[in-house]
Each structure stands twice: as C-alpha cells, then as structure tokens.
Amino acid sequence: MNTTARRHACLLLLLVLVVLCHALCNWRYLAGDLYPQQKDVAAHLKVCTKYLLQSRDAIRSGAPLLERFTRLASLFHQESIPVEHIWIWPRLTYVVTAPAAAIWGLTPRVIILSNIVWLAVLLLSVFSIGSRCMSPEAGFMAALITSLFPATYGLSRNYGLDFSLMGIAALAVYWLIRTEAFSRRAPSIVFGCVFGIGLLVKVQLLIFLCGPLLFALVCGWRRSRDRGITAGRVFANVALAGLAALLLSIPFWWGNIDNIAAVFIRHAEARDGIDPHHLSVPVMSARYFAYYLVAAIVYVSPPLFALGVLLLPVFILSRFKARAVVLLWALVPYAMFTLIELKYSVFYLSSLPAVGVVIGAGLASLRTRALKYFLCAAAAGWGLIHFLQLSFAVGPPPYRGCRPYSSDALRADGYPVWAHPAFPNNLERVARRFIEEIGSHERGNRYVRIGVCEFEYSNKDYLLVDSLEYFMESVNPAVYVFRSHFSTDSFLECMDSFNYLVVLEEGDKPMPDFRRFEEYFSNGSGASLCAKYLNGPATLARLIESYRRYELLDRELLYPDGVSAFLMRKPPFPVEDDAVIPAAHLVSANVFIAWPRIGVDERLRRPPTIGDYDVLFPYDLEFPLVPPARRDPSEPYFARYRLSFERGGTYALSIKLKDREASPPRASVNGKPVIGRHPREANGGMKRIGSFRVQAGVGEVELLGDEYFSVTEQLRITREGE
C-alpha cells in the first residue's frame, strides 16, 4: 500500500470514528425528554410509524408471496394515502428506518436515531468528493467541517426528509463527478441509480443537481468535439443514467405526476393563501433576496461561514478538479429557491455540503503551513465549542439577541429550533398518561376518537399540538385525533362524536373555560366554517355547552410551554322516559360522520383532507386499546352510543333515516339484539326497530350494518309500559 492509499485509509477510519461519536452523542441526546417542535418533524414521525405498521401487516398477513409484495408496493405508492402535504413524498426515508425499528422497536427515538445512516452517507460522500478531486486531507477536512455544522448534527436529531436529502444529494454529486462528464460508462450508470434513489427521498433533488448536471452535459458535448470521445458514447451514457434513474424512481412517481405538479405549482404561486405555519415571505425585496444567505449563515454558523467566504478565492484558484460543479451545487439552488414564493430555510439545506467542500479544499490549498494548521485548529475548535453549546448547553446560547433570523428559526432563548439542548419537558409523559387513562376505560374498543381543542392558531400552538398528537398515536395508533384549528372541517363535522377531549388552554387552570375556543369559531374564518358545517352559532353553542359537561379525567400543566392540558370524557347520554339522540353523538364508529348524520353513503363522502388520514387507515395491532385478533375485512359497520338509563324496564328503539325507503341498521343493547319483526314507520319519520330490556345505569347501544349503513340522523328511545 503506497503512502497516499495509507493516508486515505487512516483518514477514512478517523471519519468513521467521527460518525460513531455523533451516533453516541445523538443516543445520549435522545435519552432525554423528546420535544419534536420543528416544523413537520412530528408529522413525519407519524407517517413513518403508520407506514411501517402497514408494511408489517402486509408482511405478516400470511398471503402468498406475490400478493404480499404487491401490497408492499402499493403502500410505497403515493396513492396509498390520497392526501396532500407530507403524504405526497416518497417513502424511502421511512424504509431505511425499518431495520432499526425491527431490531429495537418502533419508537420515536429509534426512528430519529436511524438518521445516523444518512449522516454516514453525507460525510463519506463529502470525504470522497474532496479526496477524489484534490487529496485525502481535503476530503477529511471537508467532511469534518460539514459534521460540525449546526444544521448537520441538529437536524440529525429531528426527523424528516430534508436531512436524508442532504446525504443523497452529496452522494449524487460525487458520482456525477466520477462520470467525468458522462465519458465513463460504469460511473454513469451508478450515478443514474443514485439519482433514481434520490428521487425516492424527495423530488427536490432535481433542484440541487440541476446546475451540476447541466454543466456535466455541456462538458460532455465539448469533450466529444475536442478530445476524440464520440458523441454517441456520451449520449449512450446519459441515456443509460436516465434509464436507471427512471426505473428506480418509477415505483412512486408513476401515475402521480399530475398530483405532484399541481402541489408544486400551488406552492410556487402561493401568496395570500399560505398558512402562517409555512413561514413564507415574498421575494420582491433585497431583504428577501438574502433570505437563504442568512439561513446558510446560521445553519453553518457565522465563524465557519466567514471562513468559507475567506477561503472561496483560494478554492477557485486551487487545483480542485470539480470547482464549477461544487459552486453550481450551491448557487443554482439559491437562485431557484429565491425565485419561488414559498420560502422555508430548510429548503436550502442540501447545498450546505458544498460550503464544507469549499472550506476543506481551501484549507488544504493553503501553502503557508502555520496558517493552514492555525485555521484548521480554529475551525475545528470553534465547531466543537458550538457543538457543545447546541447539544449540551455548555456555555451561553449562541444566538441570544440575534433578531434578524429569530422569526424563522430561533427560539426565544437564543437556540435554533432545529438545534438546541434537550431540555426538561413533560409532553411525552403527559401524552402517554392520557392514552393509558383512556385505555383503562376503553378496553376492547377499536376506534377511539379524540378531539383536541387548541388554544390559538399560531406556530407555537401548531407545533405543540403536532407533537402531542404524535406522542398519543405512537402509544396507540388506533386512536384518531381531530384538531380544532388545524383540520377544522374534519373537526366540525365530527364535533359531536368525540368520546374524549384534550383541551389545551394557556395558563395554569383547574378547569377549562373554552373561551378562546369559542372565540375562534365565532369570528372570521372560524365563524364561516362553523356556518358551513354546523349551520350557525346556535349549534356551536349547544355543542360547546355539552363539552363543558364532559367528565374531567386528568389534567397537567405542560412545561415549559405553560399550557394546561385537560383530558375529558363524554358522559353517557341521559335517558328518562323519552330521549332523542343525535346520530353523531356517538362514542365509537367506523362509519362516515358529517354532522348531524352518520352512515356509508356517497353524499357523506367528500374529497379527503389532511385531517382524514387517521380515519382512512385504522390499525388493529397489539396495543393497549386494541384486541389481539386481526381485523376481519368482513367486519360490519358500526356506531356505538353510551347511555345512562334513569330507570330499568322495557324501551323501544326507533331510528330516523335520511331516506325513508332505506333499510335501517341492526341494533343491539349491551350485546343483546333488539327484538322486532319488520321496522315500521313511527311518528316524525322514525322507524321503530324493536324493543329491549335494561336495568337502570349505563348501557351501550350499537347499530350494525353488514355491507351498507343507511344514512342515519337520529335515534329515539322511549320507555314502554310494563
């Protein structure tokens, strides 16, 4: 082994140790209290959990091998979850999580810790770029500096697609450089494979490779003219790379181009309609032209970014073989993202390794040995100090008082929202306690519907409830959470059907007052939605009054947010001699709900929204609220009601259907069928189903339909004479 190869192996071994150190630090960090309050982190954790549970179901189904493979392929496809937002993205990042989840369990900490795979891909790719284009020392310094970017280790402790995109983008750039402008066959095919795999991480890879790829194509065309390389060979290599990318990425994108394009067009054109949590800003000013510049400074850290600017002329004049590729990797995405109306700082993340390459190659190019060693030591020393500040709170918060960036990515205490020390909080513990409390009341109930009454519609509220929702569903994926401010249409349609409420109100309170909740739906857009789905304020007032009568099961003050969280349970509906029960006033159901009706009918179906995915995909697995038996596809539709009978005796059950000619569902009370011959018309359009006998106290009425459940509006229970 020659000297260069020995240096390369030693530095590669050191880099592996760097990756292991990051893995140990992340393991230590995640041992604390989780608080996933960066945008979309909790949502991606939930998507990953549900996708892997569905995949586990498919693998364990016992079906023929081909059928199981087909099911897994359909889950990977976008149409398996037909809603927008994070669901439009491919599933490869979640698939990479599967081995760790299979070994150590499907928990949020295991899911997040699986980011070490992408961290290793990122650092090894940066090392390989520097090593191939200049020297092993340049590659190692580039990888080491990149590993000390706050964005690198900070986002490795969150979960989403942008960090994995950062790694796959660096790997794709490396193999693009290896193609030597598509003059080499094997590297061109490998590049195509990496490109296709990258598209299964996130389609934004196209933006980051756009500049380098066009440059490589131009260079390939010029080489075919100047160096005797045939144009046919370059064209064939490009075609093979494109074919490999197409074949690998087609499992997700086939049949979804129209949907994905529509989403991107709406985001690119969005102006007034963008929700506050998108943190969007316009482009039409010098301030917003520098938006991603400021983002890069904070993501890289100001001293390291300044070092990169200082070394940029050295890099440009160096013997680095792919200078143009690295510069285009940084500049073209900057221009494209700046021209897109929707802005979010993390979009630019996958160009940051180019900054690391510039610094590493620039340091390796310095001819003055003392200056080189001084800058290397200063860069590594500062990076380590910053790492300790942002990871373990060693020293003061580094960005306290840094106002220009605070609205997007800094917390009030001066730490970035995506890179801060683990701090004490009780969010995960409270969520688990609430779910366990629900489980003590709902043994064997497969469908538990929880309404979350949020305290305001702000970034703080959105992220807090996002995290709380995820933690509850990570304990038991069979619970369905409906949020009042985030998926308002679904919440209002189901407002009368929640068996449990989680009420969030600011401040330390003994009981909720629902004042902010009521204000939200009485003014502005909330009032418009209320009029659309509840027919006006009178219904809203009645439903809120019924919420105030819910039984308080548990309460806790969430710290450090200072938000009171109340767990409340719907009381049984009182039945005296004659009671009319709204059909939507149920405690559990697997039918469609659109206040005030329930049933299985095309008129109750509507285009799915972001709040509906939990209802579309129930999970019957081995969790506290879920029976161990697998769900039978022939399971009937049902709706359950909890009633409190003042007196025992015989009662008649009647049902009001939307269509009088329709067949009513079957009924049972406390597991015993309601006895009756043929349903007959009663007063007020009611159909008498039959009669039943109960004792005084709480009982459960269940409506059942085999392949169909007629649209039902009301139930009526009347005491009959003895």
C-alpha positions in Angstrom: 0.0 0.0 0.0 1.5 3.3 -1.1 1.7 6.4 1.1 -1.4 8.1 -0.4 -3.5 5.0 0.0 -2.3 4.6 3.6 -3.2 8.2 4.3 -6.6 7.7 2.7 -7.3 4.6 4.8 -6.3 6.3 8.0 -8.4 9.4 7.4 -11.3 7.3 6.4 -11.0 5.4 9.7 -10.9 8.7 11.5 -14.1 9.7 9.7 -15.8 6.5 10.7 -14.9 7.4 14.3 -16.4 10.8 13.8 -19.7 9.2 12.7 -19.6 6.9 15.7 -19.1 9.9 18.0 -22.1 11.6 16.5 -24.1 8.4 16.9 -23.2 8.2 20.6 -24.0 11.9 21.2 -27.3 11.5 19.5 -28.1 8.4 21.6 -27.3 10.5 24.7 -29.3 13.4 23.5 -32.4 11.3 22.7 -32.3 9.7 26.1 -33.7 13.0 27.5 -37.2 14.4 27.1 -38.3 14.4 23.4 -39.7 17.7 22.2 -40.1 17.5 18.4 -41.1 21.1 17.8 -39.5 21.8 14.5 -42.0 22.1 11.6 -43.2 18.7 10.2 -41.0 16.6 12.5 -43.9 15.1 14.4 -45.9 14.7 11.2 -43.1 12.7 9.6 -42.6 10.6 12.7 -46.3 9.8 12.5 -46.2 9.0 8.8 -43.2 6.7 9.3 -44.9 4.9 12.2 -48.0 4.3 10.2 -46.3 3.3 7.0 -44.1 0.8 8.8 -47.1 -0.6 10.7 -49.0 -1.1 7.4 -45.9 -2.7 5.9 -45.6 -5.1 8.9 -49.3 -6.0 8.5 -48.6 -6.8 4.8 -45.6 -9.0 5.6 -47.3 -10.9 8.4 -50.6 -11.4 6.5 -49.9 -15.0 5.6 -50.9 -14.2 2.0 -49.0 -15.7 -1.0 -45.6 -14.1 -1.5 -46.6 -12.2 -4.7 -49.7 -10.8 -3.0 -47.6 -9.5 -0.1 -45.1 -8.0 -2.4 -48.0 -6.3 -4.3 -49.4 -4.9 -1.1 -46.0 -3.5 -0.1 -45.6 -1.9 -3.5 -49.0 -0.3 -3.2 -48.1 1.1 0.2 -44.9 2.7 -1.3 -47.0 4.4 -4.0 -48.3 7.9 -3.4 -52.0 6.9 -4.0 -51.9 4.6 -0.9 -52.6 7.8 1.1 -54.5 10.2 -1.1 -53.9 13.5 0.7 -51.5 16.3 0.3 -48.8 17.8 2.5 -46.2 15.3 3.7 -48.1 12.4 2.2 -47.1 13.3 -1.3 -43.4 12.5 -0.6 -41.9 9.1 -1.3 -41.3 6.5 1.4 -37.6 5.6 1.0 -36.6 7.5 4.1 -39.1 5.6 6.1 -38.0 2.3 4.5 -34.4 3.0 5.7 -35.8 3.3 9.2 -37.3 -0.2 9.1 -34.2 -2.3 10.0 -33.6 -0.3 13.2 -37.3 -0.4 14.1 -37.4 -4.2 13.5 -34.4 -4.7 15.9 -35.0 -2.1 18.6 -38.8 -1.4 18.3 -40.9 1.2 16.5 -40.4 4.1 18.9 -39.8 7.8 18.2 -36.2 7.6 19.5 -35.3 4.6 17.3 -36.8 6.4 14.2 -34.8 9.5 14.9 -31.6 7.6 15.7 -31.8 6.0 12.2 -30.7 9.3 10.8 -27.1 8.1 11.5 -27.4 6.1 8.3 -27.9 9.4 6.3 -25.2 11.1 8.4 -22.7 8.4 7.4 -23.8 8.8 3.7 -23.3 12.5 3.9 -19.9 12.6 5.5 -18.5 9.7 3.4 -19.8 11.4 0.2 -18.2 14.7 1.1 -14.9 12.9 2.0 -15.0 11.1 -1.3 -15.6 14.3 -3.2 -12.6 16.1 -1.6 -10.4 13.0 -1.8 -11.0 12.3 -5.5 -10.9 15.9 -6.6 -7.9 17.0 -4.6 -6.5 14.9 -1.7 -7.5 12.7 1.3 -6.7 15.6 3.6 -9.0 18.0 1.7 -11.7 15.3 1.8 -11.3 14.7 5.6 -11.3 18.4 6.4 -14.4 19.0 4.3 -16.2 16.1 6.0 -15.1 17.1 9.5 -16.2 20.7 9.0 -19.5 19.5 7.5 -20.1 17.3 10.5 -19.6 20.4 12.8 -22.3 22.5 11.0 -25.2 23.0 13.5 -27.5 22.0 10.7 -25.8 18.7 10.3 -25.9 17.4 13.9 -29.0 19.4 14.8 -31.2 18.0 12.1 -29.9 14.5 12.6 -31.8 14.7 16.0 -35.0 15.6 14.2 -36.8 13.6 11.6 -37.9 14.4 8.1 -36.8 14.2 4.5 -34.5 17.2 4.2 -31.7 15.6 6.2 -31.8 12.4 4.2 -32.0 14.5 1.0 -28.8 16.3 2.2 -27.0 13.0 2.3 -28.3 11.6 -1.0 -27.5 14.9 -2.8 -23.9 14.7 -1.7 -23.7 11.1 -2.9 -25.2 12.0 -6.3 -22.8 14.9 -6.8 -19.9 12.5 -6.0 -21.0 10.0 -8.6 -21.7 12.8 -11.1 -18.1 13.9 -10.7 -17.0 10.3 -11.2 -18.7 10.2 -14.6 -16.2 12.7 -15.9 -18.9 14.5 -18.0 -20.5 11.1 -18.9 -17.4 9.8 -20.6 -17.3 6.7 -18.3 -19.9 4.0 -18.6 -20.0 2.4 -15.2 -20.0 5.6 -13.1 -22.7 7.0 -15.3 -24.9 4.0 -14.6 -24.2 4.2 -10.9 -25.0 8.0 -11.0 -28.3 7.2 -12.6 -29.1 4.7 -9.9 -28.2 7.1 -7.1 -30.3 9.8 -8.9 -33.3 7.5 -9.0 -32.9 6.5 -5.4 -32.6 10.2 -4.5 -35.9 10.9 -6.2 -37.4 8.3 -3.9 -36.2 10.5 -1.0 -37.5 13.9 -2.2 -38.1 15.3 -5.7 -36.2 18.5 -4.8 -33.1 16.6 -5.6 -33.7 17.9 -9.1 -33.1 21.4 -7.9 -29.8 20.6 -6.3 -28.5 18.6 -9.3 -29.8 20.9 -12.0 -26.7 23.1 -12.2 -24.0 20.4 -11.9 -25.9 18.1 -14.3 -26.3 20.7 -17.0 -22.6 21.6 -16.6 -21.6 17.9 -17.0 -23.8 17.6 -20.1 -22.1 20.7 -21.7 -18.7 19.4 -20.8 -19.6 16.0 -22.3 -20.7 17.7 -25.5 -17.4 19.8 -25.7 -15.3 16.7 -24.9 -17.0 14.8 -27.7 -15.7 17.6 -30.1 -12.3 18.4 -28.7 -10.9 15.1 -27.3 -12.0 12.5 -29.7 -14.6 11.0 -27.4 -17.6 10.1 -29.6 -20.8 11.9 -29.1 -22.6 8.6 -29.4 -20.7 7.3 -26.3 -21.6 10.4 -24.2 -25.3 10.1 -25.4 -25.4 6.4 -24.6 -24.0 7.0 -21.1 -26.5 9.8 -20.4 -29.3 7.6 -21.7 -28.3 4.7 -19.5 -28.1 7.0 -16.5 -31.5 8.4 -17.3 -33.0 4.9 -17.7 -31.5 3.7 -14.4 -33.0 6.8 -12.6 -36.4 6.3 -14.3 -36.6 2.5 -13.5 -35.6 3.0 -9.8 -37.9 6.0 -9.2 -40.9 4.9 -11.1 -42.5 2.8 -8.3 -43.5 6.1 -6.6 -43.9 8.7 -9.3 -45.8 6.7 -11.9 -49.4 7.9 -12.0 -48.7 10.8 -9.7 -47.1 13.4 -11.9 -50.3 15.5 -12.2 -50.9 15.5 -8.5 -47.3 16.3 -7.6 -47.1 19.0 -10.2 -50.3 20.6 -9.0 -49.0 20.8 -5.5 -45.7 22.4 -6.6 -47.5 24.9 -8.8 -49.7 25.9 -5.9 -46.7 26.3 -3.6 -44.8 28.3 -6.2 -47.7 30.6 -6.8 -48.9 30.9 -3.2 -49.2 34.4 -1.8 -52.1 35.4 0.4 -53.4 31.8 0.9 -50.3 30.4 2.6 -50.9 29.4 6.2 -48.9 31.1 8.9 -47.0 28.0 9.8 -45.5 27.9 6.3 -43.3 30.8 7.4 -43.4 32.2 3.9 -42.0 35.5 2.7 -42.1 37.2 -0.7 -39.1 37.6 -3.0 -39.7 41.2 -4.1 -37.1 43.0 -2.0 -33.4 42.9 -1.3 -34.1 41.6 2.2 -35.7 38.5 0.9 -33.1 38.1 -1.8 -30.8 37.4 1.1 -33.2 35.1 2.9 -31.3 31.9 2.2 -28.0 33.6 2.7 -28.9 34.4 6.3 -30.3 30.8 6.6 -27.0 29.4 5.4 -25.0 31.6 7.8 -27.0 30.3 10.8 -27.1 26.7 9.6 -23.3 26.7 9.0 -22.5 29.0 12.0 -21.2 32.6 11.4 -17.5 31.9 12.0 -17.4 28.8 9.7 -19.4 30.6 7.0 -16.9 33.6 7.3 -14.1 31.1 6.9 -15.7 29.7 3.8 -16.0 33.2 2.3 -12.4 33.9 3.2 -11.3 30.7 1.5 -13.5 31.0 -1.6 -10.9 32.7 -3.7 -8.3 30.1 -2.6 -10.8 27.4 -3.6 -11.4 28.9 -7.0 -7.7 29.2 -7.7 -6.9 25.7 -6.3 -6.2 22.5 -8.2 -9.6 21.1 -7.1 -10.8 19.3 -10.2 -14.6 20.0 -9.9 -14.7 23.6 -8.8 -17.5 24.5 -11.1 -19.7 21.5 -10.0 -19.3 22.5 -6.3 -20.1 26.2 -7.0 -23.1 25.4 -9.1 -24.3 23.0 -6.4 -24.5 26.0 -4.1 -25.5 28.8 -6.4 -28.2 27.4 -8.7 -30.5 26.1 -5.9 -30.0 29.5 -4.2 -31.3 31.3 -7.3 -34.2 28.9 -7.8 -35.4 28.8 -4.2 -35.1 32.6 -4.1 -37.5 32.9 -7.1 -40.0 30.6 -5.5 -42.6 32.4 -3.4 -42.8 29.8 -0.7 -39.7 30.1 1.5 -38.6 27.9 4.3 -35.0 27.9 5.4 -34.6 24.1 5.5 -35.2 24.0 1.7 -31.6 25.1 1.1 -30.1 22.5 3.4 -28.8 20.1 0.8 -26.5 22.8 -0.7 -24.6 23.2 2.6 -22.1 20.4 2.0 -20.7 22.5 -0.9 -19.7 25.0 1.8 -17.9 22.2 3.6 -16.1 21.2 0.4 -15.0 24.8 -0.2 -13.6 25.1 3.3 -11.9 21.7 3.3 -10.3 22.2 -0.2 -9.4 25.8 0.7 -7.6 24.8 3.8 -5.8 22.0 2.0 -4.7 24.5 -0.7 -3.0 27.0 1.7 0.7 27.0 1.2 1.7 28.5 4.5 1.8 25.6 6.8 1.4 27.6 10.0 -1.6 29.4 8.7 -3.1 26.2 7.5 -2.7 24.5 10.8 -4.0 27.6 12.7 -7.1 27.8 10.6 -7.8 24.1 10.8 -7.4 24.1 14.6 -9.6 27.3 14.9 -12.3 25.9 12.7 -12.4 22.5 14.5 -12.2 24.2 17.9 -15.0 26.6 17.2 -17.1 23.8 15.7 -16.6 21.7 18.8 -17.5 24.6 21.1 -20.6 25.3 19.1 -21.4 21.6 19.2 -21.3 21.5 23.0 -23.3 24.7 23.2 -26.1 23.5 21.0 -26.1 19.9 22.2 -25.5 20.0 25.9 -25.9 23.7 26.9 -22.2 24.1 27.6 -21.8 27.9 27.6 -24.4 30.6 26.8 -27.0 30.3 24.0 -25.0 31.3 20.9 -27.7 33.3 19.2 -29.3 35.2 22.0 -30.4 38.6 20.7 -29.9 37.7 17.1 -33.1 39.3 15.8 -32.7 39.2 12.0 -33.3 35.4 12.0 -35.5 34.9 15.1 -38.9 34.9 13.3 -38.0 31.8 11.3 -35.6 29.6 13.2 -34.6 30.9 16.6 -36.3 30.2 19.9 -36.8 32.9 22.4 -33.9 31.6 24.5 -31.4 32.1 21.6 -31.2 28.5 20.4 -32.2 27.4 16.9 -35.5 25.5 16.8 -33.7 22.7 14.9 -30.5 22.5 17.1 -30.9 23.0 20.9 -30.0 21.1 24.0 -32.5 18.6 25.3 -34.5 20.5 28.0 -36.9 19.2 30.6 -40.5 18.9 29.4 -43.4 16.6 30.2 -45.1 16.5 26.8 -44.3 12.8 26.1 -45.1 11.7 29.6 -48.5 13.5 29.6 -49.5 12.1 26.2 -48.7 8.6 27.4 -50.5 9.1 30.6 -53.6 10.4 28.8 -53.6 7.4 26.4 -53.2 4.9 29.3 -56.1 6.6 31.1 -58.3 6.3 28.0 -57.2 2.6 27.8 -58.4 1.9 31.3 -61.9 3.0 30.2 -61.9 1.6 26.6 -60.7 -2.0 26.8 -61.5 -3.7 23.6 -62.8 -0.6 21.8 -61.0 -0.5 18.5 -61.9 3.1 17.5 -61.3 5.9 20.0 -62.0 9.4 18.7 -60.2 12.3 20.4 -61.0 15.9 19.8 -58.2 18.4 20.5 -59.4 21.9 21.4 -56.4 24.1 20.6 -55.7 27.4 22.4 -54.8 29.6 19.4 -53.7 29.2 15.8 -50.1 30.1 15.9 -46.8 28.4 15.2 -46.4 27.6 18.9 -49.9 26.0 19.0 -49.4 24.2 15.8 -46.1 22.6 16.8 -47.2 21.8 20.3 -50.3 20.0 19.2 -48.5 18.3 16.4 -46.1 16.8 18.9 -48.8 15.9 21.4 -50.9 14.2 18.7 -47.9 12.2 17.5 -47.0 11.1 21.1 -50.5 9.9 21.7 -50.7 8.0 18.5 -47.2 6.5 19.0 -48.5 4.9 22.2 -51.6 3.6 20.4 -52.0 4.1 16.6 -55.7 3.1 16.9 -56.7 6.4 18.3 -58.0 9.1 15.9 -57.1 12.7 16.8 -59.1 15.6 15.3 -57.6 19.1 15.8 -59.9 22.1 16.0 -57.6 24.7 14.3 -55.5 22.6 12.0 -58.1 20.3 10.3 -61.1 22.4 11.1 -63.5 20.9 8.6 -63.0 17.4 9.9 -63.2 18.6 13.5 -66.5 20.4 13.0 -68.1 17.5 11.1 -67.1 15.1 13.9 -67.5 17.6 16.8 -70.4 15.7 18.4 -68.7 12.3 18.0 -65.7 12.7 20.3 -65.7 10.2 23.2 -62.7 12.1 24.6 -61.4 15.7 24.5 -57.9 17.0 25.1 -58.4 20.7 25.9 -55.4 23.0 25.8 -55.6 26.4 27.4 -52.8 28.9 28.2 -52.0 29.3 31.9 -52.4 27.1 35.0 -56.2 26.4 35.3 -58.2 23.9 37.4 -60.9 23.6 34.7 -61.1 24.6 31.0 -63.4 27.6 30.2 -63.4 27.1 26.3 -63.3 30.9 25.9 -60.6 31.1 23.3 -62.0 28.0 21.5 -65.4 29.7 21.4 -63.9 33.0 20.2 -62.1 31.3 17.3 -65.3 29.8 15.9 -67.3 32.9 16.5 -65.2 35.3 14.4 -63.6 35.4 10.9 -62.8 32.2 9.1 -63.7 30.1 12.1 -67.3 31.6 12.0 -67.5 30.9 8.3 -66.5 27.3 8.8 -68.9 26.9 11.6 -71.8 28.2 9.4 -70.8 25.8 6.7 -70.5 22.7 8.8 -72.7 23.3 11.8 -75.4 25.6 10.3 -74.5 28.5 12.5 -73.7 29.6 16.0 -76.7 28.0 17.8 -75.4 24.5 17.1 -71.9 25.6 18.1 -73.1 27.0 21.4 -75.0 23.8 22.1 -72.0 21.6 21.4 -69.6 23.7 23.5 -72.1 23.6 26.3 -72.1 19.8 26.0 -68.2 19.9 26.1 -68.4 21.7 29.4 -70.3 18.8 30.9 -67.6 16.3 29.9 -66.1 14.4 32.9 -62.6 15.6 33.8 -60.3 12.5 34.0 -56.9 14.2 34.2 -55.1 17.5 34.0 -51.5 18.6 33.8 -49.6 21.8 33.2 -47.3 21.3 30.2 -43.9 22.8 30.8 -42.0 24.8 29.6 -45.0 26.0 27.5 -47.2 26.9 30.4 -50.3 25.3 28.8 -52.9 23.4 30.8 -53.9 20.1 29.2 -57.2 18.6 30.3 -58.4 15.0 29.4 -62.2 14.9 29.4 -64.6 12.1 28.7 -68.1 12.3 27.2 -70.7 11.5 29.8 -73.4 8.9 29.0 -76.5 10.4 27.2 -79.3 10.6 29.8 -82.4 8.6 29.0 -85.6 9.1 31.1 -88.9 8.1 29.6 -88.3 9.6 26.1 -84.9 10.6 24.6 -83.9 11.8 21.2 -80.2 11.2 20.5 -78.4 12.9 17.6 -76.9 10.2 15.4 -73.5 11.9 15.5 -73.5 11.9 19.4 -71.6 8.5 19.4 -68.6 7.2 21.3 -67.1 5.0 18.7 -67.8 4.2 15.0 -66.2 3.1 11.7 -68.8 4.8 9.5 -68.6 8.2 7.9 -69.6 11.2 10.0 -70.8 14.5 8.7 -72.8 16.3 11.3 -75.6 15.7 12.0 -75.6 12.4 10.0 -73.7 9.2 10.0 -73.6 6.3 7.5 -71.9 4.9 4.5 -73.2 6.9 1.5 -71.6 8.8 -1.3 -73.3 12.0 -0.1 -71.3 11.8 3.1 -68.1 11.3 1.3 -66.1 14.3 0.2 -62.5 14.9 -1.1 -60.2 13.8 1.7 -58.3 16.5 3.6 -55.2 16.4 5.6 -57.2 15.6 8.8 -58.7 12.5 7.4 -55.8 10.1 7.1 -56.3 8.6 10.5 -59.9 7.6 9.7 -58.9 6.2 6.3 -56.3 3.8 7.8 -57.2 2.2 11.2 -54.7 -0.1 12.8 -55.8 -3.2 14.8 -52.5 -4.2 16.4 -51.2 -5.4 19.7 -51.6 -2.0 21.6 -53.3 -1.2 24.9 -56.7 -0.4 23.4 -56.7 -2.9 20.6 -57.7 -6.6 20.8 -55.0 -9.0 19.6 -57.3 -10.6 17.0 -56.6 -9.3 13.5 -59.3 -7.2 11.8 -61.6 -9.2 9.6 -62.3 -7.4 6.3 -65.9 -8.5 6.6 -66.3 -6.7 9.9 -69.6 -4.8 9.9 -70.0 -1.1 10.0 -71.0 0.1 13.5 -71.8 3.1 15.6 -71.9 2.9 19.4 -73.7 5.1 21.9 -73.2 5.2 25.7 -76.5 5.9 27.5 -77.5 6.4 31.1 -80.9 4.9 31.9 -82.6 6.5 34.8 -84.9 3.5 35.3 -84.8 -0.1 34.3 -87.5 -1.6 32.2 -88.5 -2.1 28.5 -87.7 0.5 25.9 -88.5 0.9 22.2 -85.7 1.9 19.8 -86.6 4.0 16.7 -84.3 5.4 14.1 -84.7 8.3 11.7 -83.1 7.7 8.3 -82.4 10.3 5.6 -84.2 8.1 3.1 -87.4 6.7 4.4 -87.2 3.8 1.9 -83.8 2.7 3.1 -83.3 -0.4 5.3 -82.3 0.6 8.9 -79.2 -0.9 10.5 -79.5 -3.8 13.0 -79.3 -2.8 16.7 -78.1 -4.4 19.9 -78.1 -3.2 23.5 -75.3 -4.4 25.8 -74.5 -7.1 23.3 -78.1 -8.4 23.1 -80.1 -7.9 19.8 -83.0 -5.5 19.8 -86.1 -7.6 19.2 -88.5 -6.6 16.5 -90.2 -8.0 13.4 -90.3 -5.6 10.5 -89.2 -2.0 11.0 -92.3 0.1 10.8 -92.9 3.8 10.5 -93.4 5.8 13.7 -94.1 9.5 14.4 -91.8 12.1 12.9 -90.3 9.9 10.2 -88.9 7.5 12.8 -88.7 3.7 12.1 -89.3 1.5 15.0 -86.6 -1.1 15.2 -87.8 -3.1 18.2 -87.7 -3.2 21.9 -85.2 -4.2 24.6 -85.0 -4.5 28.3 -82.3 -3.0 30.5 -81.6 -2.3 34.1 -81.0 1.2 35.5 -77.5 2.5 34.9 -75.1 2.9 32.0 -75.6 0.8 28.9 -74.4 0.7 25.3 -76.5 0.8 22.1 -74.8 -0.4 18.9 -76.1 0.0 15.4 -74.7 -2.5 12.8 -74.7 -2.8 9.1 -73.0 -5.5 7.0 -72.1 -4.1 3.6 -74.0 -0.9 3.9 -75.1 1.5 6.7 -78.0 3.7 5.8 -77.6 7.4 6.5 -79.0 8.0 10.0 -80.0 11.3 11.5 -81.5 10.5 15.0 -82.2 7.7 17.5 -85.2 7.8 19.8 -85.5 5.7 22.9 -89.0 5.6 24.5 -89.9 3.8 27.7 -92.8 1.3 27.2 -95.4 0.5 29.7 -94.9 -2.7 31.7 
